[in-house]
């Protein structure tokens, strides 16, 4: 089985995207060529579920286009998925079973164990150990929706996924080298939302556990115990950690870490009881693992040496990418490094693959004996290819020497063509002038600006422990103190007696049943004691955004500051307009920006002004643009395929709204 030539490894989490690009060099060695990492907007992916596909597509495009030192152009992807969304189990299978018999055996055994219906999952398995009596097989199942959603998004970018693997398997491959691979090793990956615990030995993975206790949970505990804002709690966690002099901060961190340590200890005891082997080393990895004092705390509590995991121990950094991230940030690329290591191997298909047709891919062809005996034919073919490649390189070097409107910078060829665009209803296209017809495209975006001198304290309805009570009936009602409201299995009580007039809304305070700090989730809250019909007319709503202001609220604003903020909002909308488009054939500046609505929302302890805007853009068709540049450079042997891979910038030089025309500069950069 041949190695992969040109591919990239991608890790998608709730908070960020990481990528490493790889391809063969001149000597036929597969090396890391590109690196990049981008944070994701909060709420774009929640607990592994994609909530905003369009925004994710846009961020993925940017991730590949802005990779260092050069963009990633490969269309072949190796992908990992988070542990908390996947079911794993190690089955013991009779050694006599083969092929399809193993698969049928596993399906029958898994039916009563996995928490999914077999029709709703993609599953795969890998043989780990075998003897005369039985085989130990790792069985993995993941929800079809999880897999189908990400494949569909990557397909829109013309990217083919070669395999999908568990995050824990990638991590172990990146951290455990050949020297230590025979030892039993525990890896604890403490991330933002989940902590993953795994034990690995010479036979492969032996145990995996995923806990919803990690960095964000620690931040919430610090916030609740110290009555802090979320931002301040996060700052203390990262800067002070377990070296904080504040006892309440230490209690909050200890309470979270002790849950992880307790589960790790149980896992070690279980492994040692089942195998009779001792866990020789413990590696910790992940962003939260780098909190000040955490390593020493784990060492004391677990009574064994703790090693900080370093993915570059397995594959050394190469100069072309190592300068683009700090040494202390190497752990961020652990998962993609594990994918890269698998991609480097000749037998990269022989492992867990959760693609819909993953098992069929493993049955791909290998070189037969007839081909092996025809080695001299292969040698002749290689010589012919080398000669042909030499001719192409020589031809390209001649093309590079031409200077007619071509600038060669950093081994890139650039072509520039200026043209007129007519976006009126009767517009006509003419390549000879050159003049192209433009199509009007409308989309929407948002912009925000913080109101410096306005505090959330002036707006109780935006505070975390207040909500708006609605009475849609025709009668006034009185709600007693401690009346209970419920939302998403969370129950809160009214802090005081409330009289609510007919057809009225009133902002009231609620408290938690255990007297901890209340931060309500946005949504509709129902009174527990009311009937289903009554709950439709008497209810609470929590919203951290105000569409309008009451006269009392408006009186708290400084008119000058508000006017300045509104002007700044429009400026931000214009400056960030390009972040709301992802089509390379749209001209980079909108011809019109309209305010749809303005609202007021909470941002930390301050109030912010948010505007929703409608943008109107001019789009040029792909065929018209390609025909235009090919007509202007008839002697350059350009092809549509080259233009399709080129970086394209479309900038307006001037816009005439009266005649609905503009002059545009197009710059094509071909690497």
C-alpha positions in Angstrom: 0.0 0.0 0.0 1.5 3.4 -1.0 1.8 6.4 1.3 -0.3 9.5 1.0 1.4 12.2 -1.1 -0.4 15.4 -0.3 -2.9 15.8 2.5 -3.8 17.8 5.6 -4.9 16.9 9.1 -7.8 18.7 10.7 -9.1 18.9 14.3 -12.5 20.6 14.9 -13.4 21.4 18.5 -16.0 23.6 20.1 -13.5 26.4 20.5 -11.0 26.2 17.7 -9.7 24.7 14.5 -6.1 23.3 14.1 -4.5 22.1 10.8 -1.2 20.7 9.7 -0.5 20.3 5.9 1.8 17.6 4.6 3.2 16.7 1.2 6.2 14.8 -0.3 9.4 16.8 -0.8 11.9 16.4 -3.7 13.5 13.3 -2.1 10.1 11.6 -1.8 9.9 12.1 2.0 6.5 13.1 3.4 7.1 16.3 5.6 5.0 18.9 7.4 4.7 21.9 5.2 1.9 24.1 6.6 0.4 25.0 10.0 -2.5 27.1 11.3 -4.9 27.6 14.1 -8.0 29.7 14.4 -10.4 30.3 17.3 -14.1 29.7 16.7 -16.9 32.1 17.6 -18.7 31.1 20.7 -21.8 29.1 19.9 -20.7 28.1 16.4 -20.1 24.5 17.6 -21.7 23.5 20.9 -20.9 20.1 22.5 -19.7 18.8 19.2 -22.9 19.8 17.3 -22.6 22.3 14.4 -25.0 25.2 15.0 -23.9 27.5 12.2 -22.7 25.7 9.1 -22.2 28.8 7.0 -19.9 30.4 9.6 -17.9 27.2 10.0 -17.4 26.9 6.2 -16.2 30.5 6.1 -13.7 29.9 9.0 -12.5 26.6 7.4 -11.7 28.5 4.1 -9.8 31.1 6.1 -7.9 28.4 8.0 -6.6 26.8 4.8 -6.0 30.1 2.9 -4.0 31.7 5.7 -1.9 28.7 6.7 1.8 29.5 7.2 4.2 29.7 5.4 1.9 29.0 2.4 -1.8 28.3 2.0 -3.0 24.7 2.0 -4.3 23.6 -1.4 -4.7 19.8 -0.9 -8.2 18.5 -1.1 -7.5 15.3 1.0 -8.3 15.5 4.7 -7.6 13.4 7.8 -10.1 14.2 10.5 -10.6 13.5 14.2 -13.8 13.6 16.3 -14.2 14.3 20.0 -14.3 11.4 22.5 -17.4 12.5 24.3 -19.6 11.9 21.2 -18.3 8.4 20.6 -19.0 5.0 22.1 -16.0 2.6 22.5 -15.8 -0.9 23.9 -13.2 -3.7 23.8 -14.8 -7.1 22.9 -13.3 -10.5 23.2 -13.9 -12.5 20.0 -13.2 -16.2 19.4 -10.0 -16.6 17.3 -11.8 -18.8 14.8 -14.0 -16.0 13.6 -12.9 -14.2 10.4 -13.9 -11.2 8.3 -17.7 -10.8 8.1 -18.1 -13.3 11.0 -16.3 -10.8 13.3 -18.5 -8.0 12.1 -21.7 -9.9 12.7 -20.5 -11.0 16.1 -19.7 -7.4 17.1 -23.0 -6.1 15.9 -24.9 -8.7 18.0 -22.7 -8.1 21.1 -22.9 -4.2 20.8 -26.7 -4.3 20.5 -27.3 -4.5 24.2 -24.3 -2.3 25.2 -24.1 0.8 23.0 -26.5 3.6 23.8 -27.5 4.0 20.1 -29.7 2.1 17.7 -27.4 0.4 15.1 -29.3 2.1 12.3 -28.3 5.5 13.6 -24.5 5.0 13.9 -21.4 4.4 11.8 -19.2 1.8 13.4 -15.8 0.3 12.9 -13.4 -2.0 14.7 -9.7 -2.8 14.9 -8.0 -5.9 16.1 -5.5 -5.2 19.0 -4.3 -8.5 20.4 -4.8 -12.2 19.6 -3.9 -15.6 20.9 -5.0 -19.1 20.2 -8.3 -18.7 22.0 -9.5 -15.1 21.4 -9.0 -11.8 19.9 -9.3 -8.4 21.6 -11.1 -6.0 19.3 -11.7 -2.3 19.8 -15.2 -1.4 18.6 -16.2 2.2 18.0 -19.6 3.7 17.1 -20.5 7.4 16.4 -23.9 9.0 15.6 -24.5 9.3 11.9 -25.6 12.9 12.1 -22.3 13.9 13.7 -20.3 12.3 10.8 -22.7 13.3 8.0 -22.8 17.0 9.1 -19.0 17.5 9.0 -18.6 15.5 5.8 -21.3 17.6 4.1 -19.5 20.8 5.2 -16.1 19.7 3.9 -17.8 18.5 0.7 -18.9 22.1 0.0 -15.2 23.0 0.0 -14.5 20.2 -2.4 -12.5 18.4 0.3 -12.5 14.6 0.5 -12.2 13.0 3.9 -9.9 9.9 3.8 -10.5 8.7 7.3 -12.1 9.8 10.6 -10.5 8.8 13.8 -11.0 9.1 17.6 -9.2 12.0 19.3 -7.7 9.8 22.0 -6.1 7.5 19.4 -4.6 10.5 17.6 -3.3 11.9 21.0 -1.6 8.6 22.0 0.0 8.3 18.6 1.4 11.8 18.9 2.7 11.4 22.5 3.9 7.8 22.8 7.1 7.0 20.9 8.5 3.6 20.1 10.8 3.6 23.1 8.0 4.1 25.6 5.3 2.4 23.6 5.8 -1.0 25.4 5.0 0.6 28.8 1.4 1.0 30.0 0.8 4.8 29.7 -2.2 6.9 31.0 -2.9 10.1 29.1 -5.2 12.7 30.6 -6.3 15.4 28.1 -7.8 18.3 30.0 -9.5 20.6 27.5 -12.1 23.3 27.7 -15.3 21.4 28.0 -14.2 17.8 28.5 -11.4 15.8 30.1 -10.4 12.6 28.3 -8.6 9.7 30.1 -7.1 6.8 28.3 -4.7 3.9 29.1 -2.5 2.5 26.3 0.0 -0.3 26.2 1.8 -2.4 23.6 -1.6 -3.9 22.6 -3.1 -0.5 21.9 -5.9 1.3 23.7 -7.2 -0.5 26.8 -9.6 2.1 28.3 -11.1 5.5 27.5 -13.2 7.7 29.7 -14.7 11.2 29.0 -15.7 13.6 31.8 -17.6 16.9 31.4 -15.2 18.4 33.9 -12.4 20.6 32.4 -11.3 24.3 32.0 -14.7 25.9 31.6 -16.1 24.0 34.6 -13.2 25.3 36.7 -13.9 28.8 35.6 -17.6 28.5 36.6 -16.6 27.1 40.0 -14.2 30.1 40.6 -16.9 32.5 39.5 -19.6 31.0 41.8 -17.5 30.7 44.9 -16.0 34.1 44.6 -18.9 36.1 43.2 -16.9 37.2 40.2 -17.7 37.9 36.5 -16.9 35.0 34.1 -14.1 37.1 32.5 -12.4 37.8 35.9 -12.7 34.2 37.0 -11.0 33.0 33.7 -8.2 35.6 34.2 -7.5 34.3 37.7 -7.6 30.7 36.6 -5.1 31.2 33.8 -2.7 33.7 35.6 -2.7 32.3 39.1 -4.1 28.8 38.9 -3.2 26.6 41.9 -0.7 29.2 43.0 -3.4 31.7 43.9 -3.3 33.0 47.5 -7.1 33.0 47.6 -8.4 30.0 49.5 -11.8 30.1 47.7 -10.1 30.0 44.3 -8.1 27.0 45.4 -11.2 25.3 46.7 -12.9 25.8 43.4 -10.0 24.4 41.4 -9.5 21.5 43.7 -13.1 20.5 43.6 -12.9 20.1 39.8 -9.5 18.5 39.5 -10.3 16.0 42.3 -13.1 14.6 40.1 -10.6 14.0 37.3 -8.0 12.5 39.6 -10.6 10.3 41.2 -11.7 8.9 37.8 -8.0 8.5 36.7 -7.3 6.6 39.9 -10.3 4.3 39.4 -9.2 3.7 35.8 -5.7 2.7 36.8 -7.0 0.3 39.5 -9.4 -1.3 37.0 -6.7 -1.7 34.3 -4.2 -3.2 36.8 -6.9 -5.6 38.2 -7.8 -6.8 34.7 -4.3 -7.1 33.2 -2.0 -7.5 36.2 0.2 -4.8 34.7 1.3 -1.5 36.3 0.7 1.9 34.7 4.3 3.0 34.2 3.8 6.7 33.2 1.2 9.4 33.2 1.1 12.1 30.6 -1.1 15.2 30.8 -2.0 17.4 27.9 -4.5 20.1 26.9 -4.8 23.8 27.6 -6.0 23.4 31.2 -3.1 21.1 32.0 -0.9 24.2 31.8 -2.5 26.0 34.7 0.2 27.1 37.2 0.7 24.5 39.9 -1.4 21.8 38.2 1.4 19.3 37.5 2.6 19.4 41.1 -0.9 19.0 42.4 -1.5 15.9 40.2 1.9 14.5 41.3 1.0 14.8 45.0 -2.5 13.5 44.7 -1.7 10.5 42.4 1.7 9.6 43.9 3.4 9.2 40.6 5.6 11.3 38.3 3.6 13.4 35.8 5.0 14.2 32.4 3.8 17.1 30.3 2.9 15.6 26.9 4.9 17.0 23.9 3.6 15.9 20.4 6.9 17.0 18.8 8.7 14.1 20.5 7.4 11.7 17.9 8.0 14.0 14.8 10.5 16.8 15.1 9.6 20.3 14.0 10.7 21.4 10.6 12.1 24.9 10.1 9.4 25.9 7.6 6.6 25.7 10.3 8.3 25.8 13.7 8.7 29.6 13.7 4.9 30.1 13.3 4.0 29.0 16.8 5.5 29.3 20.3 7.2 26.2 21.8 4.7 26.4 24.8 1.8 26.2 22.3 2.9 22.9 20.8 0.3 20.9 22.7 -2.5 22.7 20.7 -1.4 20.5 17.7 -1.4 17.2 19.5 -4.5 15.7 17.8 -3.5 16.8 14.3 0.0 15.6 14.9 -1.4 12.2 15.7 -3.3 12.2 12.4 -0.2 13.3 10.5 1.8 10.3 12.0 -0.9 7.9 10.7 -1.0 9.6 7.3 2.8 9.1 7.0 2.5 5.4 7.4 2.2 3.0 4.4 -0.7 1.2 6.2 -2.6 4.3 7.1 -5.9 2.7 6.1 -5.4 -0.1 8.7 -7.0 1.6 11.7 -10.3 3.0 13.0 -12.2 4.8 10.2 -15.7 6.1 11.0 -16.4 7.2 7.4 -19.7 5.7 6.1 -17.6 3.3 3.9 -14.6 3.1 6.2 -14.4 -0.7 6.3 -14.7 -1.0 2.5 -11.7 1.3 2.1 -9.5 -1.0 4.2 -10.1 -3.8 1.6 -8.3 -1.8 -1.1 -5.8 -3.4 -3.5 -2.2 -4.1 -2.8 0.6 -4.7 -5.2 0.4 -8.2 -6.7 3.2 -10.5 -7.5 2.9 -9.7 -11.2 3.7 -6.1 -10.5 6.5 -6.9 -8.1 8.2 -9.0 -10.8 7.9 -6.2 -13.4 10.3 -3.9 -11.5 12.2 -3.0 -14.6 9.0 -1.6 -16.3 8.4 0.6 -13.2 12.0 1.9 -13.4 11.5 2.8 -17.1 8.2 4.6 -16.3 9.9 6.6 -13.5 12.7 7.7 -15.9 10.1 8.8 -18.5 8.2 10.8 -15.8 11.4 12.4 -14.7 12.3 13.5 -18.2 8.8 14.8 -18.8 8.9 16.7 -15.5 12.2 18.3 -16.6 10.6 19.6 -19.8 7.7 21.1 -17.8 10.1 22.8 -15.3 12.2 24.2 -18.2 9.0 25.5 -19.9 7.8 27.2 -16.8 11.2 28.8 -16.2 10.8 30.5 -19.6 7.4 31.7 -18.8 8.7 33.2 -15.5 11.1 35.3 -17.5 8.5 37.2 -19.3 7.7 40.6 -17.8 4.7 41.8 -19.7 2.4 42.9 -16.9 3.7 40.0 -14.7 5.3 40.5 -11.4 7.2 37.6 -9.8 7.2 38.0 -6.0 7.9 35.1 -3.6 7.7 32.6 -6.5 4.2 33.7 -7.4 2.9 35.0 -10.8 0.5 37.9 -10.7 -1.9 39.0 -13.5 -3.8 42.3 -13.2 -6.8 43.4 -15.3 -8.9 46.5 -14.7 -12.5 46.5 -16.1 -15.9 48.1 -15.9 -18.9 46.5 -14.2 -22.5 47.4 -15.1 -24.9 46.2 -12.4 -28.0 47.8 -13.8 -31.0 45.8 -14.8 -30.3 46.2 -18.6 -26.5 45.6 -18.2 -24.7 43.8 -21.0 -21.4 41.9 -21.0 -18.6 42.8 -23.4 -15.2 41.2 -23.0 -13.7 43.5 -25.7 -14.3 46.9 -23.8 -13.7 45.2 -21.2 -17.0 45.5 -19.4 -18.8 42.8 -17.4 -22.3 42.5 -16.1 -22.6 42.4 -12.3 -25.3 40.7 -10.2 -26.6 42.2 -7.0 -26.3 40.0 -3.9 -27.8 40.8 -0.5 -26.7 39.3 2.8 -26.8 40.3 6.5 -24.3 40.8 9.2 -23.9 42.3 12.7 -21.6 44.8 14.4 -21.2 45.7 18.1 -19.8 48.6 20.1 -19.5 48.9 23.9 -21.1 51.9 25.7 -18.3 52.9 28.0 -20.2 54.9 30.6 -23.2 52.7 30.9 -23.3 49.8 33.4 -25.5 46.7 33.3 -26.4 47.6 36.9 -28.6 50.3 35.5 -30.6 47.7 33.6 -31.8 45.0 36.0 -33.5 42.9 33.3 -30.0 42.2 31.9 -28.6 41.0 35.2 -28.0 37.2 35.5 -30.5 36.7 38.3 -33.4 38.8 36.8 -36.0 37.9 34.3 -39.2 39.4 32.8 -42.5 38.0 34.0 -45.4 38.1 31.5 -49.1 38.1 32.4 -51.0 37.8 29.1 -54.4 37.3 30.9 -57.1 39.9 31.5 -56.7 39.8 35.3 -54.1 41.0 37.8 -52.4 38.1 39.6 -50.2 37.9 42.8 -47.4 35.4 42.9 -46.1 34.4 46.3 -42.5 34.5 47.3 -40.6 31.3 46.5 -42.9 30.4 43.5 -40.8 28.0 41.4 -39.9 28.5 37.8 -38.2 25.8 35.6 -36.1 25.8 32.5 -33.9 22.9 31.1 -34.3 21.0 34.4 -33.0 24.0 36.4 -35.4 25.3 39.1 -35.4 28.8 40.5 -37.6 30.7 43.0 -39.0 34.3 43.1 -37.0 36.3 45.6 -40.1 38.2 46.8 -43.9 38.4 46.4 -44.9 39.8 43.0 -48.1 41.5 41.9 -48.4 41.4 38.1 -51.1 43.6 36.4 -53.2 42.3 33.5 -51.4 42.3 30.1 -48.2 43.5 31.8 -44.5 42.6 32.0 -42.4 43.1 35.1 -38.7 42.5 35.8 -38.2 40.4 38.9 -35.3 38.7 40.8 -35.0 35.0 41.3 -32.8 32.9 43.5 -31.4 29.3 43.3 -32.5 26.6 45.6 -29.0 26.1 47.0 -28.3 29.8 47.4 -25.5 29.8 44.8 -25.0 32.6 42.3 -27.7 32.7 39.6 -26.8 33.2 35.9 -30.0 32.4 34.0 -29.8 30.9 30.5 -31.8 32.7 27.8 -35.2 31.1 27.2 -38.8 30.8 28.4 -39.3 29.8 32.1 -42.5 28.0 33.3 -44.1 28.1 36.7 -44.0 24.6 38.1 -47.3 24.8 40.0 -49.4 26.1 37.1 -51.3 23.9 34.6 -50.2 23.5 31.0 -52.8 26.0 29.9 -51.9 28.6 32.5 -48.2 28.3 31.6 -49.0 29.6 28.2 -50.2 32.9 29.6 -48.2 33.4 32.7 -44.5 32.8 32.3 -41.0 34.2 32.5 -38.5 35.2 29.7 -34.8 35.6 30.1 -33.1 37.7 27.4 -29.7 39.4 27.5 -30.8 41.7 24.7 -33.2 44.7 24.6 -34.9 45.5 21.3 -36.3 48.8 22.7 -35.7 51.0 25.7 -38.3 52.3 28.1 -38.4 56.1 28.8 -36.8 55.4 32.2 -34.0 53.4 30.6 -33.4 55.9 27.8 -33.1 58.7 30.4 -29.9 57.0 31.7 -28.1 57.5 28.4 -25.8 60.4 27.5 -27.2 61.6 24.2 -23.7 62.6 22.9 -22.2 59.2 23.8 -25.2 57.3 22.2 -24.8 59.3 19.0 -21.1 58.7 18.9 -21.6 55.0 19.5 -24.1 54.8 16.7 -21.7 56.4 14.3 -18.9 54.1 15.5 -21.3 51.2 14.9 -21.8 52.2 11.3 -18.0 52.5 10.8 -17.4 49.0 12.2 -20.1 47.6 10.0 -18.4 49.1 6.9 -14.9 47.9 8.1 -16.0 44.4 8.9 -18.3 44.0 5.9 -16.0 41.5 4.1 -16.2 39.1 7.1 -19.8 38.4 6.1 -19.0 37.1 2.6 -17.3 33.9 1.4 -17.5 34.1 -2.3 -14.3 34.9 -4.3 -16.3 36.5 -7.1 -17.9 39.2 -5.0 -16.3 42.6 -5.2 -14.6 43.3 -1.8 -16.7 46.4 -0.8 -20.5 46.6 -0.6 -22.2 49.2 -2.7 -24.8 49.8 0.1 -25.1 49.2 3.8 -28.6 49.6 5.5 -29.4 49.4 9.2 -32.1 46.7 9.8 -32.4 47.2 13.5 -30.4 48.2 16.6 -30.6 46.5 20.0 -28.9 46.7 23.4 -27.2 43.7 25.0 -25.1 42.7 28.0 -21.4 42.4 27.4 -19.6 41.5 30.7 -20.5 44.2 33.1 -21.2 46.8 30.4 -23.9 47.5 27.9 -23.2 47.2 24.2 -25.0 48.5 21.1 -25.6 45.9 18.4 -26.7 46.6 14.9 -28.0 44.2 12.3 -27.1 45.4 8.8 -28.1 44.5 5.2 -25.2 44.5 2.7 -25.6 44.8 -1.0 -22.7 43.4 -3.1 -21.9 43.1 -6.7 -20.9 39.6 -8.0 -19.2 38.8 -11.3 -19.7 35.4 -12.9 -16.8 33.0 -12.9 -17.0 32.4 -16.7 -16.9 36.1 -17.5 -13.9 36.7 -15.3 -12.0 33.8 -16.6 -12.7 34.8 -20.2 -11.6 38.3 -19.5 -8.2 37.4 -18.2 -7.6 34.8 -20.8 -8.5 37.3 -23.5 -6.0 39.8 -22.0 -3.2 37.2 -21.7 -3.6 35.1 -24.8 0.1 34.2 -25.0 0.6 33.0 -21.4 -0.7 29.5 -21.8 -3.1 30.1 -18.9 -5.7 27.4 -18.2 -9.0 27.5 -16.3 -7.5 25.0 -13.8 -4.7 27.5 -12.9 -7.2 30.3 -12.4 -9.4 28.2 -10.3 -6.4 27.6 -7.9 -5.3 31.2 -7.9 -5.8 33.8 -5.2 -8.2 36.4 -6.4 -8.7 40.0 -5.2 -11.5 42.2 -6.7 -11.3 45.8 -5.5 -13.5 48.7 -6.6 -11.6 51.7 -7.9 -14.7 53.9 -8.1 -18.4 53.5 -7.9 -21.1 55.5 -9.8 -24.4 54.9 -8.1 -26.3 57.1 -10.6 -25.3 55.0 -13.6 -25.0 51.8 -11.7 -21.4 51.2 -12.9 -18.1 50.8 -11.2 -14.4 50.3 -12.2 -12.8 47.2 -10.7 -9.3 46.0 -10.4 -8.7 42.2 -10.5 -5.5 40.7 -9.2 -4.8 37.0 -9.8 -1.9 35.4 -7.9 -0.8 32.0 -9.1 1.6 30.1 -6.8 
